[in-house]
Amino acid sequence: MAFVEQNPDAAIVEWTGDTTSRSLRWRYDGELYSATGVTKRLLTLAGIEAGTLPGPDYWLLPDGRPLYRASLEVRNQGTSG
């Protein structure tokens, strides 16, 4: 939390609309990452050693839903129609 408090842009990623694995632009450095990649980078910069982790579970949408859960909902909508 201290790292994010000192660097508020580190808490924000923007989906680029690209369908590749690196579809998130991290506002902190402007680079493209996967959800797991940016999570690991953020933790490393905060001084936390990151092992295996589910990156999409660490990012919340403005409505509070985890990114991964929202992606499943979108996927299900596409197949139910």
BAVEX-794403 format. One record per atom (N, C-alpha, C): z, x, y; residue in one letter; atom name. Coordinates in steps of 0.001 Angstrom, whole numbers, m for minus. Each point is the difference from the previous one (the first is absolute). Example, Ala and Ser with C-alpha at 12.3 -4.5 7.8 and 13.67 -1.06 7.14 Angstrom:
BEGIN
{up=7800 | east=13190 | north=m5690 | residuo=A | atomo=N}
{up=0 | east=m890 | north=1190 | residuo=A | atomo=CA}
{up=0 | east=900 | north=1200 | residuo=A | atomo=C}
{up=m720 | east=m350 | north=1050 | residuo=S | atomo=N}
{up=60 | east=820 | north=1190 | residuo=S | atomo=CA}
{up=730 | east=m770 | north=1090 | residuo=S | atomo=C}
***
This chain:
BEGIN
{up=0 | east=817 | north=m1199 | residuo=M | atomo=N}
{up=0 | east=m817 | north=1199 | residuo=M | atomo=CA}
{up=0 | east=858 | north=1259 | residuo=M | atomo=C}
{up=702 | east=1120 | north=m38 | residuo=A | atomo=N}
{up=64 | east=840 | north=1196 | residuo=A | atomo=CA}
{up=m1390 | east=493 | north=395 | residuo=A | atomo=C}
{up=m813 | east=378 | north=m991 | residuo=F | atomo=N}
{up=m1349 | east=477 | north=306 | residuo=F | atomo=CA}
{up=m816 | east=m1103 | north=665 | residuo=F | atomo=C}
{up=85 | east=m1206 | north=m520 | residuo=V | atomo=N}
{up=m761 | east=m1122 | north=557 | residuo=V | atomo=CA}
{up=529 | east=m381 | north=1379 | residuo=V | atomo=C}
{up=1297 | east=74 | north=195 | residuo=E | atomo=N}
{up=555 | east=m291 | north=1324 | residuo=E | atomo=CA}
{up=m507 | east=994 | north=1039 | residuo=E | atomo=C}
{up=m153 | east=1259 | north=m393 | residuo=Q | atomo=N}
{up=m500 | east=1031 | north=906 | residuo=Q | atomo=CA}
{up=m1525 | east=m46 | north=137 | residuo=Q | atomo=C}
{up=m664 | east=m586 | north=m992 | residuo=N | atomo=N}
{up=m1469 | east=m65 | north=m31 | residuo=N | atomo=CA}
{up=m423 | east=m1418 | north=m379 | residuo=N | atomo=C}
{up=104 | east=m960 | north=899 | residuo=P | atomo=N}
{up=m280 | east=m1399 | north=m342 | residuo=P | atomo=CA}
{up=m1385 | east=m241 | north=m595 | residuo=P | atomo=C}
{up=m990 | east=776 | north=390 | residuo=D | atomo=N}
{up=m1340 | east=m175 | north=m569 | residuo=D | atomo=CA}
{up=m49 | east=336 | north=m1486 | residuo=D | atomo=C}
{up=998 | east=704 | north=m505 | residuo=A | atomo=N}
{up=36 | east=342 | north=m1423 | residuo=A | atomo=CA}
{up=242 | east=m1229 | north=m863 | residuo=A | atomo=C}
{up=448 | east=m1081 | north=586 | residuo=A | atomo=N}
{up=275 | east=m1223 | north=m755 | residuo=A | atomo=CA}
{up=m1181 | east=m961 | north=m29 | residuo=A | atomo=C}
{up=m1135 | east=428 | north=549 | residuo=I | atomo=N}
{up=m1131 | east=m927 | north=124 | residuo=I | atomo=CA}
{up=m1246 | east=574 | north=m669 | residuo=I | atomo=C}
{up=m575 | east=m794 | north=m896 | residuo=V | atomo=N}
{up=m1313 | east=306 | north=m554 | residuo=V | atomo=CA}
{up=m903 | east=m1182 | north=297 | residuo=V | atomo=C}
{up=m1264 | east=280 | north=119 | residuo=E | atomo=N}
{up=m991 | east=m1046 | north=275 | residuo=E | atomo=CA}
{up=m1045 | east=26 | north=m1101 | residuo=E | atomo=C}
{up=m290 | east=m1150 | north=m555 | residuo=W | atomo=N}
{up=m1034 | east=m88 | north=m1014 | residuo=W | atomo=CA}
{up=m1344 | east=132 | north=685 | residuo=W | atomo=C}
{up=m862 | east=852 | north=m529 | residuo=T | atomo=N}
{up=m1293 | east=258 | north=626 | residuo=T | atomo=CA}
{up=m1069 | east=m989 | north=m437 | residuo=T | atomo=C}
{up=269 | east=m744 | north=m1052 | residuo=G | atomo=N}
{up=m1002 | east=m916 | north=m537 | residuo=G | atomo=CA}
{up=m866 | east=658 | north=m1051 | residuo=G | atomo=C}
{up=169 | east=1297 | north=m152 | residuo=D | atomo=N}
{up=m745 | east=740 | north=m1006 | residuo=D | atomo=CA}
{up=571 | east=m318 | north=m1373 | residuo=D | atomo=C}
{up=m829 | east=m9 | north=m1007 | residuo=T | atomo=N}
{up=472 | east=m327 | north=m1346 | residuo=T | atomo=CA}
{up=274 | east=1241 | north=m840 | residuo=T | atomo=C}
{up=m16 | east=1173 | north=617 | residuo=T | atomo=N}
{up=328 | east=1220 | north=m732 | residuo=T | atomo=CA}
{up=1517 | east=97 | north=m146 | residuo=T | atomo=C}
{up=443 | east=968 | north=m775 | residuo=S | atomo=N}
{up=1438 | east=152 | north=m212 | residuo=S | atomo=CA}
{up=722 | east=448 | north=1266 | residuo=S | atomo=C}
{up=m704 | east=630 | north=914 | residuo=R | atomo=N}
{up=629 | east=450 | north=1257 | residuo=R | atomo=CA}
{up=m422 | east=m940 | north=1119 | residuo=R | atomo=C}
{up=572 | east=m1179 | north=m22 | residuo=S | atomo=N}
{up=m417 | east=m1027 | north=962 | residuo=S | atomo=CA}
{up=1036 | east=m274 | north=1082 | residuo=S | atomo=C}
{up=1047 | east=817 | north=58 | residuo=L | atomo=N}
{up=1029 | east=m191 | north=1026 | residuo=L | atomo=CA}
{up=m34 | east=1156 | north=989 | residuo=L | atomo=C}
{up=m70 | east=m333 | north=1278 | residuo=R | atomo=N}
{up=71 | east=1025 | north=1051 | residuo=R | atomo=CA}
{up=1440 | east=26 | north=501 | residuo=R | atomo=C}
{up=594 | east=1188 | north=m117 | residuo=W | atomo=N}
{up=1395 | east=161 | north=418 | residuo=W | atomo=CA}
{up=18 | east=270 | north=1490 | residuo=W | atomo=C}
{up=682 | east=m839 | north=730 | residuo=R | atomo=N}
{up=21 | east=142 | north=1450 | residuo=R | atomo=CA}
{up=640 | east=1319 | north=433 | residuo=R | atomo=C}
{up=881 | east=533 | north=m797 | residuo=Y | atomo=N}
{up=701 | east=1242 | north=331 | residuo=Y | atomo=CA}
{up=m959 | east=1172 | north=187 | residuo=Y | atomo=C}
{up=m990 | east=129 | north=m922 | residuo=D | atomo=N}
{up=m916 | east=1135 | north=121 | residuo=D | atomo=CA}
{up=m1477 | east=m390 | north=31 | residuo=D | atomo=C}
{up=m293 | east=m1290 | north=m130 | residuo=G | atomo=N}
{up=m1374 | east=m468 | north=70 | residuo=G | atomo=CA}
{up=m832 | east=258 | north=m1244 | residuo=G | atomo=C}
{up=614 | east=569 | north=m1036 | residuo=E | atomo=N}
{up=m724 | east=321 | north=m1227 | residuo=E | atomo=CA}
{up=m35 | east=m1201 | north=m943 | residuo=E | atomo=C}
{up=m954 | east=31 | north=m946 | residuo=L | atomo=N}
{up=m120 | east=m1053 | north=m996 | residuo=L | atomo=CA}
{up=776 | east=383 | north=m1263 | residuo=L | atomo=C}
{up=684 | east=m987 | north=m568 | residuo=Y | atomo=N}
{up=823 | east=218 | north=m1184 | residuo=Y | atomo=CA}
{up=m70 | east=m1214 | north=m914 | residuo=Y | atomo=C}
{up=420 | east=215 | north=m1227 | residuo=S | atomo=N}
{up=341 | east=m1112 | north=m877 | residuo=S | atomo=CA}
{up=1427 | east=m400 | north=376 | residuo=S | atomo=C}
{up=445 | east=m1152 | north=m457 | residuo=A | atomo=N}
{up=1375 | east=m433 | north=306 | residuo=A | atomo=CA}
{up=1011 | east=994 | north=m570 | residuo=A | atomo=C}
{up=m259 | east=496 | north=m1190 | residuo=T | atomo=N}
{up=913 | east=973 | north=m605 | residuo=T | atomo=CA}
{up=m66 | east=1327 | north=743 | residuo=T | atomo=C}
{up=m1202 | east=431 | north=371 | residuo=G | atomo=N}
{up=m151 | east=1270 | north=711 | residuo=G | atomo=CA}
{up=729 | east=32 | north=1325 | residuo=G | atomo=C}
{up=m125 | east=m1050 | north=774 | residuo=V | atomo=N}
{up=663 | east=m14 | north=1301 | residuo=V | atomo=CA}
{up=1518 | east=m126 | north=m171 | residuo=V | atomo=C}
{up=435 | east=m717 | north=m1009 | residuo=T | atomo=N}
{up=1441 | east=m119 | north=m250 | residuo=T | atomo=CA}
{up=585 | east=1353 | north=m368 | residuo=T | atomo=C}
{up=m679 | east=715 | north=m881 | residuo=K | atomo=N}
{up=487 | east=1328 | north=m391 | residuo=K | atomo=CA}
{up=m4 | east=959 | north=1179 | residuo=K | atomo=C}
{up=m1037 | east=m59 | north=828 | residuo=R | atomo=N}
{up=m74 | east=885 | north=1174 | residuo=R | atomo=CA}
{up=1130 | east=m299 | north=977 | residuo=R | atomo=C}
{up=245 | east=m1272 | north=239 | residuo=L | atomo=N}
{up=1080 | east=m392 | north=905 | residuo=L | atomo=CA}
{up=1344 | east=490 | north=m529 | residuo=L | atomo=C}
{up=252 | east=m202 | north=m1286 | residuo=L | atomo=N}
{up=1266 | east=445 | north=m579 | residuo=L | atomo=CA}
{up=138 | east=1517 | north=82 | residuo=L | atomo=C}
{up=m1090 | east=722 | north=m249 | residuo=T | atomo=N}
{up=40 | east=1459 | north=99 | residuo=T | atomo=CA}
{up=348 | east=436 | north=1422 | residuo=T | atomo=C}
{up=m635 | east=m596 | north=988 | residuo=L | atomo=N}
{up=298 | east=338 | north=1395 | residuo=L | atomo=CA}
{up=1432 | east=m352 | north=385 | residuo=L | atomo=C}
{up=555 | east=m1002 | north=m669 | residuo=A | atomo=N}
{up=1385 | east=m401 | north=264 | residuo=A | atomo=CA}
{up=996 | east=855 | north=m777 | residuo=A | atomo=C}
{up=m513 | east=953 | north=m784 | residuo=G | atomo=N}
{up=878 | east=897 | north=m736 | residuo=G | atomo=CA}
{up=459 | east=m545 | north=m1337 | residuo=G | atomo=C}
{up=m736 | east=m964 | north=m534 | residuo=I | atomo=N}
{up=360 | east=m611 | north=m1275 | residuo=I | atomo=CA}
{up=m1066 | east=380 | north=m1018 | residuo=I | atomo=C}
{up=437 | east=534 | north=m1134 | residuo=E | atomo=N}
{up=m948 | east=361 | north=m1047 | residuo=E | atomo=CA}
{up=m432 | east=m1266 | north=m725 | residuo=E | atomo=C}
{up=m1288 | east=m253 | north=15 | residuo=A | atomo=N}
{up=m530 | east=m1217 | north=m610 | residuo=A | atomo=CA}
{up=m570 | east=314 | north=m1374 | residuo=A | atomo=C}
{up=460 | east=m745 | north=m984 | residuo=G | atomo=N}
{up=m575 | east=105 | north=m1334 | residuo=G | atomo=CA}
{up=m1033 | east=m1099 | north=m159 | residuo=G | atomo=C}
{up=m72 | east=m551 | north=m1180 | residuo=T | atomo=N}
{up=m899 | east=m1111 | north=m256 | residuo=T | atomo=CA}
{up=553 | east=m1238 | north=681 | residuo=T | atomo=C}
{up=m849 | east=m696 | north=720 | residuo=L | atomo=N}
{up=451 | east=m1214 | north=685 | residuo=L | atomo=CA}
{up=m1149 | east=m971 | north=175 | residuo=L | atomo=C}
{up=321 | east=m1290 | north=78 | residuo=P | atomo=N}
{up=m1036 | east=m1019 | north=235 | residuo=P | atomo=CA}
{up=m192 | east=m205 | north=1501 | residuo=P | atomo=C}
{up=m913 | east=741 | north=593 | residuo=G | atomo=N}
{up=m205 | east=m36 | north=1447 | residuo=G | atomo=CA}
{up=m141 | east=m1378 | north=601 | residuo=G | atomo=C}
{up=m799 | east=m917 | north=m591 | residuo=P | atomo=N}
{up=m167 | east=m1316 | north=615 | residuo=P | atomo=CA}
{up=1297 | east=m798 | north=131 | residuo=P | atomo=C}
{up=998 | east=334 | north=m813 | residuo=D | atomo=N}
{up=1285 | east=m709 | north=106 | residuo=D | atomo=CA}
{up=811 | east=436 | north=1218 | residuo=D | atomo=C}
{up=m360 | east=1122 | north=603 | residuo=Y | atomo=N}
{up=747 | east=524 | north=1137 | residuo=Y | atomo=CA}
{up=m487 | east=m525 | north=1341 | residuo=Y | atomo=C}
{up=m1130 | east=m685 | north=21 | residuo=W | atomo=N}
{up=m579 | east=m472 | north=1249 | residuo=W | atomo=CA}
{up=64 | east=m1511 | north=67 | residuo=W | atomo=C}
{up=500 | east=m514 | north=1122 | residuo=L | atomo=N}
{up=121 | east=m1439 | north=201 | residuo=L | atomo=CA}
{up=m1002 | east=m468 | north=1040 | residuo=L | atomo=C}
{up=m534 | east=m1179 | north=m224 | residuo=L | atomo=N}
{up=m877 | east=m631 | north=985 | residuo=L | atomo=CA}
{up=861 | east=m601 | north=1105 | residuo=L | atomo=C}
{up=m579 | east=m355 | north=1134 | residuo=P | atomo=N}
{up=799 | east=m583 | north=1085 | residuo=P | atomo=CA}
{up=816 | east=m1226 | north=m424 | residuo=P | atomo=C}
{up=m458 | east=m716 | north=m1036 | residuo=D | atomo=N}
{up=765 | east=m1169 | north=m452 | residuo=D | atomo=CA}
{up=1099 | east=364 | north=m998 | residuo=D | atomo=C}
{up=171 | east=1288 | north=m280 | residuo=G | atomo=N}
{up=1075 | east=457 | north=m868 | residuo=G | atomo=CA}
{up=m375 | east=153 | north=m1464 | residuo=G | atomo=C}
{up=m1201 | east=m417 | north=m389 | residuo=R | atomo=N}
{up=m417 | east=139 | north=m1398 | residuo=R | atomo=CA}
{up=m392 | east=1442 | north=m284 | residuo=R | atomo=C}
{up=367 | east=511 | north=m1189 | residuo=P | atomo=N}
{up=m472 | east=1336 | north=m372 | residuo=P | atomo=CA}
{up=m1523 | east=m2 | north=m129 | residuo=P | atomo=C}
{up=m611 | east=1086 | north=372 | residuo=L | atomo=N}
{up=m1452 | east=132 | north=m49 | residuo=L | atomo=CA}
{up=m532 | east=m301 | north=m1398 | residuo=L | atomo=C}
{up=682 | east=494 | north=m1023 | residuo=Y | atomo=N}
{up=m481 | east=m215 | north=m1358 | residuo=Y | atomo=CA}
{up=m14 | east=m1488 | north=m363 | residuo=Y | atomo=C}
{up=1078 | east=m703 | north=324 | residuo=R | atomo=N}
{up=57 | east=m1429 | north=m320 | residuo=R | atomo=CA}
{up=m1108 | east=m767 | north=722 | residuo=R | atomo=C}
{up=m229 | east=343 | north=1248 | residuo=A | atomo=N}
{up=m1060 | east=m659 | north=765 | residuo=A | atomo=CA}
{up=m1365 | east=278 | north=m617 | residuo=A | atomo=C}
{up=m208 | east=1223 | north=m498 | residuo=S | atomo=N}
{up=m1291 | east=316 | north=m611 | residuo=S | atomo=CA}
{up=m212 | east=m823 | north=m1262 | residuo=S | atomo=C}
{up=1063 | east=m235 | north=m758 | residuo=L | atomo=N}
{up=m118 | east=m840 | north=m1193 | residuo=L | atomo=CA}
{up=m332 | east=m1443 | north=376 | residuo=L | atomo=C}
{up=605 | east=m482 | north=1078 | residuo=E | atomo=N}
{up=m284 | east=m1367 | north=447 | residuo=E | atomo=CA}
{up=m1460 | east=m142 | north=408 | residuo=E | atomo=C}
{up=m532 | east=987 | north=696 | residuo=V | atomo=N}
{up=m1401 | east=m30 | north=411 | residuo=V | atomo=CA}
{up=m902 | east=40 | north=m1233 | residuo=V | atomo=C}
{up=343 | east=866 | north=m936 | residuo=R | atomo=N}
{up=m789 | east=117 | north=m1227 | residuo=R | atomo=CA}
{up=1 | east=m1336 | north=m763 | residuo=R | atomo=C}
{up=1167 | east=m629 | north=m98 | residuo=N | atomo=N}
{up=98 | east=m1292 | north=m707 | residuo=N | atomo=CA}
{up=m781 | east=m1099 | north=694 | residuo=N | atomo=C}
{up=m26 | east=15 | north=1322 | residuo=Q | atomo=N}
{up=m783 | east=m992 | north=739 | residuo=Q | atomo=CA}
{up=m1477 | east=157 | north=m295 | residuo=Q | atomo=C}
{up=m442 | east=1224 | north=m155 | residuo=G | atomo=N}
{up=m1405 | east=269 | north=m275 | residuo=G | atomo=CA}
{up=m431 | east=m439 | north=m1389 | residuo=G | atomo=C}
{up=949 | east=m78 | north=m916 | residuo=T | atomo=N}
{up=m344 | east=m381 | north=m1370 | residuo=T | atomo=CA}
{up=297 | east=m1454 | north=m316 | residuo=T | atomo=C}
{up=670 | east=m689 | north=925 | residuo=S | atomo=N}
{up=382 | east=m1382 | north=m288 | residuo=S | atomo=CA}
{up=m976 | east=m1004 | north=604 | residuo=S | atomo=C}
{up=m991 | east=502 | north=694 | residuo=G | atomo=N}
{up=m797 | east=m879 | north=751 | residuo=G | atomo=CA}
{up=m1248 | east=m517 | north=m439 | residuo=G | atomo=C}
***
